[in-house]
Every structure is written in structure tokens, then in C-alpha cells.
Amino acid sequence: MYKYGIELWTKTDLSPVNLDELKESTFCLLMTLKRLQECSFKQPESWEVWSGSPENHLVVENSAIWPEMYSIWAYAERGLYSNPFTDPDAYFADLSMWISAVLGVNAYEGEFIGAAIIKVIIKFWARLKLDFDLDLDSNEINTPFGDVMAVRANWFPQIAMKNLTVLEVALLSGVSNIRSVRNAQYDKGNPLNFFKDGKQVLITVADARVWLSDRKGFIPSTQINLNTGVTH
């Protein structure tokens, strides 16, 4: 299956994303999309820089990206469940398209617009696998957020389809870089088991659960019934 290559850069800080950081990342994504539209139609550019002002927050909160993105963040970073999705499949398709549109700008300007958003998305899918043993290679994925086509996750090559990548476990564990997870295989008290599948180094969901349970930076999810979506 073709992979679109929406990825975190190698040296990206993997620390948890707070709400202001997510809003700033969303604002920068929106402004870049606006800039591309204005440039392509030879319109004067109305570039704005994030200052954290009430006006900045309103731009984000009134966007098509934000309501679902907030829910994705709440689950990814806090383990809290809420479901604003009317069509999660369409939302992830649009989100992937929006992010893909600015990848060329990132490469051209040497910046990483949308990094916080990508971290949250990868952590969202990682937590879903951790909580519900999902197989993203199936045709449709039944989650508390609705049925989502597997191809949406596959647009992010750093997301494994059934197990967890080292990056996914690092994001879940709350560390700032991937080295802590790589070194965990040598921990005599609570070693983390790795295995290879082709070029990917993976961790089973079962092994990740055991290892993460001892990590101070890991936030367990609110228990969700997959069939009813009811939280406990």
C-alpha cells in the first residue's frame, strides 16, 4: 500500500503536547494553507504569527480542523474519551490532505509546521492499539470514535498496523526522545522486548502495556467499552 510519508523528523522533541502547543501548531498549519492559497492566486499574503492572543485562539477554534483535533488530543495525551466525529473516515482523510499540503513548505524553509499535530495523531493511534488491540490492516477499524478505514493510519508510516513502533511507545511513555525506549531493552529489572518485522523494530501491545505501567510519564486511559463507547 502506498505511504504518503507524513512523518516526524528524526530529532523532534517527543515530549507530551499541551493544549496551547497544539493550538499554535494548528494555527501555523492554517496560516500556511492560507498562504499557499493566496500565493497560488496571486493575492496579497496576509501572514500572521502566533502570539497566543484571543484572536489567534478564535481562528483555531472556528476552523474545520479544531473540534475533532481537540478530541484526538484529549484521548492521545490525557486518555480521555469524547466523540465529536460525524464521519471520522472523512476527517482523517481531510487532515492528512491538509498536513500533506504543507510538507513542501517544511522542506523549503527548514521548519516543521504541524509537528505537534503529527505527534498527537501518532499517539492517538498508538493508544487505540494499546487499549483495544486493533489491527489496522483490517478493512475497517471499529473504535469508540467510529469506523475508520485503515488507510488513514497508513498515511503515517511511523504507525505500525498491529504492534507498536519504538516511536509510538516513546510518545505514550512521555519521554522527550526515543533513546530512553531503545535503551529499555537492556534494563535488567523490566526489559522491553523488541522484535523485527522487515525493516521495522516493533513491540507487542502486551509487552508495551507491562513496560508502560511502570513509567511515570504514562497516563492510562479512561476505560471505554468498545461496543457502546461508554466510559467508566
Salt bridges, closest charged atoms under 4 A:
GLU45 OE1 - ARG35 NE 3.74
GLU61 OE2 - LYS23 NZ 2.40
GLU77 OE1 - LYS123 NZ 2.69
ASP89 OD1 - ARG152 NE 3.12
GLU109 OE2 - ARG35 NH2 2.66
ASP133 OD2 - ARG209 NH2 3.12
GLU168 OE2 - LYS129 NZ 2.74
